[in-house]
């Protein structure tokens, strides 16, 4: 795989939208092919949530972005639970329809937000991986969108002044630099595949991942979503 131009330090405002579009085209057909029983499967990465709950959270978050509804406490656990509860009477198909619209329309809004909403797109992509994992699909946190997701991960971690890390990835031709680069702390080093790196930053189970190395930083320091 080639290294996307987005790996440079300058934010690419169109990157979140591209990632959402790629994920939409992969995830929505998968969801429409599944039975209602599959939507009731538990999601290990989100204790207490089913596949449907995760999708309702994702679709509501994107609708909020598109409609620019950001009241106090938005995206908190309590707010997320309310959004899911508001969709309790919806059919699974309606939830997927809302998700598809959000993944189509949120990109331009995120682009104009100057970086403040970039993590929403990244979180949507990670949650799509959570759903694939629940379905038992291979490559849950990989696929066509992985290069864009890795580039966006770099953007988000730099913007947040996160712990510095240099990643030598099997999936990219050049090292990926993540986190702040002030020089106050020497960067950690990761060697391995991109999907495992995503799991580390998203605080997801490593699920027996092998062939990766992490030095100079603790895995728990990488988690950008908390928990």
C-alpha positions as CSV (number, residue, x, y, z in Angstrom):
1,X,0.0,0.0,0.0
2,X,1.2,3.5,-0.7
3,X,1.5,6.3,1.8
4,X,-1.3,8.8,1.5
5,X,-0.4,12.4,1.1
6,X,-2.4,13.1,4.3
7,X,0.4,11.8,6.5
8,X,1.9,15.3,6.5
9,X,1.5,17.5,9.6
10,X,-0.9,19.9,7.8
11,X,-4.6,19.0,8.4
12,X,-6.4,17.8,5.3
13,X,-10.0,19.1,5.8
14,X,-11.4,16.6,3.3
15,X,-9.9,13.6,5.0
16,X,-12.7,12.8,7.5
17,X,-15.3,13.0,4.8
18,X,-13.3,10.6,2.6
19,X,-13.0,8.2,5.4
20,X,-16.7,8.3,6.1
21,X,-17.6,7.8,2.4
22,X,-15.2,4.8,2.2
23,X,-16.7,3.3,5.3
24,X,-20.3,4.0,4.2
25,X,-19.7,2.0,0.9
26,X,-18.3,-0.9,2.9
27,X,-20.5,-1.0,6.0
28,X,-24.0,-0.2,4.8
29,X,-24.2,-3.1,2.3
30,X,-23.0,-5.4,5.0
31,X,-25.6,-4.1,7.4
32,X,-28.4,-4.5,4.9
33,X,-27.4,-8.1,4.3
34,X,-27.8,-9.0,8.0
35,X,-30.9,-10.3,9.9
36,X,-32.6,-8.6,12.8
37,X,-31.0,-11.2,15.1
38,X,-27.5,-9.9,14.1
39,X,-28.4,-6.4,15.3
40,X,-29.1,-7.9,18.8
41,X,-25.5,-9.3,19.1
42,X,-23.4,-7.9,21.9
43,X,-20.5,-5.6,21.1
44,X,-17.5,-6.6,23.2
45,X,-15.8,-3.2,22.8
46,X,-18.9,-1.4,24.1
47,X,-20.1,-3.3,27.2
48,X,-23.8,-3.3,27.6
49,X,-24.4,-2.3,24.0
50,X,-25.7,-4.4,21.1
51,X,-24.9,-3.9,17.4
52,X,-28.1,-1.9,17.1
53,X,-27.1,0.4,20.0
54,X,-23.7,1.1,18.5
55,X,-25.3,1.9,15.1
56,X,-27.9,4.1,16.7
57,X,-25.2,6.0,18.6
58,X,-23.2,6.4,15.3
59,X,-26.2,7.6,13.3
60,X,-27.3,10.0,16.0
61,X,-23.8,11.4,16.4
62,X,-23.6,12.1,12.6
63,X,-27.1,13.6,12.5
64,X,-26.0,16.0,15.3
65,X,-23.0,17.0,13.2
66,X,-25.0,17.5,10.1
67,X,-27.7,19.5,12.0
68,X,-25.0,21.2,14.2
69,X,-26.9,20.3,17.4
70,X,-24.2,20.5,20.1
71,X,-26.0,21.2,23.4
72,X,-24.1,21.1,26.7
73,X,-23.0,17.5,27.5
74,X,-23.3,16.3,23.9
75,X,-21.5,13.0,23.3
76,X,-21.3,12.3,27.0
77,X,-22.3,8.8,28.1
78,X,-25.6,10.2,29.3
79,X,-26.2,12.0,26.0
80,X,-25.3,8.9,24.0
81,X,-27.8,6.8,26.0
82,X,-30.6,9.3,25.4
83,X,-29.9,9.3,21.7
84,X,-30.1,5.5,21.6
85,X,-33.3,5.5,23.7
86,X,-34.9,8.0,21.3
87,X,-34.5,5.5,18.5
88,X,-35.8,2.5,20.5
89,X,-39.0,2.3,18.4
90,X,-37.2,2.6,15.1
91,X,-36.7,-0.3,12.8
92,X,-33.2,-1.5,12.2
93,X,-33.5,-0.4,8.6
94,X,-34.4,3.1,9.7
95,X,-31.3,3.3,11.9
96,X,-29.2,2.2,8.9
97,X,-30.8,4.7,6.7
98,X,-30.0,7.5,9.2
99,X,-26.4,6.2,9.4
100,X,-26.0,6.2,5.6
101,X,-27.3,9.8,5.3
102,X,-25.0,10.9,8.1
103,X,-21.9,9.3,6.5
104,X,-22.8,11.0,3.3
105,X,-23.6,14.5,4.6
106,X,-21.3,15.0,7.6
107,X,-18.0,15.3,5.7
108,X,-18.4,18.9,4.6
109,X,-19.5,20.0,8.0
110,X,-16.5,18.3,9.6
111,X,-14.2,19.9,7.0
112,X,-15.4,23.4,7.9
113,X,-15.1,22.8,11.7
114,X,-11.3,23.3,11.6
115,X,-10.5,20.0,13.3
116,X,-12.9,20.2,16.2
117,X,-15.0,17.3,14.8
118,X,-12.3,15.2,13.2
119,X,-12.4,12.7,16.0
120,X,-16.1,12.0,15.3
121,X,-15.2,10.6,11.9
122,X,-12.4,8.5,13.4
123,X,-14.8,7.2,16.1
124,X,-17.4,6.2,13.5
125,X,-14.7,4.2,11.7
126,X,-13.7,2.5,14.9
127,X,-17.3,1.7,15.8
128,X,-17.7,0.1,12.3
129,X,-14.8,-2.1,13.3
130,X,-16.6,-2.9,16.6
131,X,-19.6,-4.0,14.6
132,X,-17.6,-6.2,12.2
133,X,-16.0,-7.8,15.2
134,X,-19.4,-8.6,16.6
135,X,-20.4,-10.1,13.3
136,X,-17.2,-12.2,13.2
137,X,-16.1,-10.5,10.0
138,X,-12.3,-10.7,9.2
139,X,-10.2,-7.6,9.3
140,X,-12.5,-5.7,11.6
141,X,-10.2,-2.6,11.9
142,X,-8.7,-2.8,8.5
143,X,-10.1,-2.7,5.0
144,X,-10.1,0.0,2.4
145,X,-10.4,2.9,4.8
146,X,-7.3,1.9,6.9
147,X,-4.8,4.3,5.2
148,X,-7.2,7.2,5.7
149,X,-8.0,6.1,9.2
150,X,-4.3,6.0,10.1
151,X,-3.7,9.4,8.6
152,X,-6.7,10.8,10.6
153,X,-5.4,9.2,13.7
154,X,-2.1,11.1,13.2
155,X,-4.0,14.3,12.7
156,X,-6.2,13.8,15.8
157,X,-3.3,12.8,18.1
158,X,-1.2,15.7,17.0
159,X,-4.0,18.2,17.5
160,X,-4.6,16.8,21.0
161,X,-0.9,17.0,22.0
162,X,-1.0,13.2,22.6
163,X,2.0,11.2,23.6
164,X,4.5,11.1,20.7
165,X,4.9,7.8,18.8
166,X,6.7,6.8,15.6
167,X,5.0,3.8,13.9
168,X,6.7,1.6,11.4
169,X,3.7,0.0,9.8
170,X,3.3,-3.0,7.5
171,X,0.5,-1.2,5.8
172,X,2.3,2.0,4.8
173,X,5.5,2.7,2.9
174,X,6.7,5.4,5.3
175,X,6.7,5.8,9.1
176,X,3.6,7.4,10.6
177,X,4.2,10.1,13.3
178,X,1.6,10.4,15.9
179,X,1.1,12.8,18.9
180,X,2.9,16.0,19.7
181,X,6.4,16.8,18.5
182,X,7.6,19.3,21.1
183,X,10.7,17.3,21.9
184,X,9.9,17.3,25.6
185,X,9.5,13.5,25.5
186,X,11.3,11.1,23.1
187,X,8.7,9.4,20.9
188,X,7.8,5.8,21.6
189,X,8.1,3.3,18.8
190,X,5.6,0.9,17.3
191,X,6.3,-1.9,14.8
192,X,3.5,-3.9,13.4
193,X,0.3,-3.7,11.4
194,X,-2.1,-0.8,11.2
195,X,-5.2,-2.7,12.6
196,X,-3.4,-3.5,15.9
197,X,-2.2,0.1,16.2
198,X,-5.9,1.2,15.8
199,X,-6.9,-1.2,18.5
200,X,-4.3,0.2,20.8
201,X,-5.3,3.8,20.3
202,X,-9.0,3.0,20.5
203,X,-8.6,0.9,23.6
204,X,-10.0,-2.2,21.9
205,X,-9.2,-5.8,22.8
206,X,-6.0,-7.0,21.0
207,X,-7.7,-10.3,20.3
208,X,-4.6,-12.4,20.2
209,X,-2.7,-10.0,17.9
210,X,0.9,-11.1,17.3
211,X,3.9,-9.7,15.4
212,X,3.9,-6.2,16.9
213,X,6.2,-4.4,19.2
214,X,5.7,-1.3,21.4
215,X,8.6,0.5,23.2
216,X,9.0,3.7,25.1
217,X,5.3,4.1,25.9
218,X,2.7,2.1,27.7
219,X,-0.2,0.8,25.8
220,X,-2.7,2.5,28.2
221,X,-1.1,5.9,27.3
222,X,-2.2,5.5,23.7
223,X,-5.9,5.3,24.3
224,X,-7.6,8.4,22.9
225,X,-11.2,7.5,23.7
226,X,-10.7,6.9,27.4
227,X,-12.1,4.0,29.4
